[in-house]
Amino acid sequence: DRVSLMLNDIPALYTKSDACGDLVVKFDRADVKGIVEPGQATLTLYGTLVTGMEFAAQDTITVK
């Protein structure tokens, strides 16, 4: 369910499938900048599948 997608607590602004069929999700840049600082940041993408099952995926990124 694309409407349920959140990055930490930031809602998705835009979703689409790319040419390979992969999901592309965009979030407000200013909102994301507000939750990260230079160095390491751990972000969590979560939402609900169309079946009703909840999911979460987490990764640590380097912020420059």
C-alpha positions as CSV (number, residue, x, y, z in Angstrom):
1,D,0.0,0.0,0.0
2,R,2.0,3.0,-1.3
3,V,0.0,5.4,0.9
4,S,1.3,3.8,4.0
5,L,5.0,4.3,3.2
6,M,7.0,6.2,5.8
7,L,10.7,7.0,6.2
8,N,11.1,7.2,10.0
9,D,8.0,9.4,10.5
10,I,8.1,11.2,7.2
11,P,5.3,10.3,4.7
12,A,6.1,9.5,1.1
13,L,5.4,12.4,-1.3
14,Y,5.5,10.4,-4.5
15,T,5.7,6.8,-5.6
16,K,6.0,5.1,-8.9
17,S,7.5,2.0,-10.6
18,D,10.6,2.5,-12.7
19,A,11.3,0.8,-16.0
20,C,12.5,-2.4,-14.2
21,G,9.3,-2.5,-12.1
22,D,11.1,-1.5,-8.9
23,L,9.4,0.9,-6.5
24,V,10.7,4.5,-6.4
25,V,9.7,6.6,-3.4
26,K,10.4,10.2,-2.9
27,F,10.3,12.1,0.4
28,D,10.5,15.8,1.2
29,R,14.2,16.7,1.1
30,A,13.9,19.3,3.9
31,D,12.1,16.8,6.2
32,V,14.8,14.2,5.6
33,K,17.6,16.8,6.2
34,G,15.9,17.6,9.5
35,I,16.3,14.1,10.9
36,V,20.0,13.4,9.8
37,E,23.3,15.0,10.6
38,P,26.7,14.5,8.9
39,G,28.2,11.2,9.8
40,Q,26.1,8.0,10.1
41,A,22.3,7.9,10.2
42,T,20.0,4.9,10.5
43,L,16.8,5.2,8.6
44,T,13.8,3.0,8.6
45,L,11.3,2.5,5.8
46,Y,8.0,1.0,6.9
47,G,4.5,0.5,5.7
48,T,1.8,-2.0,5.1
49,L,1.5,-4.4,2.2
50,V,-1.8,-4.7,0.3
51,T,-2.3,-8.0,2.1
52,G,-2.4,-6.0,5.4
53,M,1.0,-7.3,6.6
54,E,3.3,-4.6,8.1
55,F,6.9,-4.4,7.1
56,A,10.0,-2.5,8.0
57,A,13.5,-2.2,6.4
58,Q,16.4,-0.4,8.1
59,D,19.8,0.7,6.8
60,T,22.6,2.9,8.0
61,I,23.8,5.6,5.6
62,T,26.6,8.0,5.5
63,V,25.5,11.7,5.4
64,K,27.9,14.2,4.0
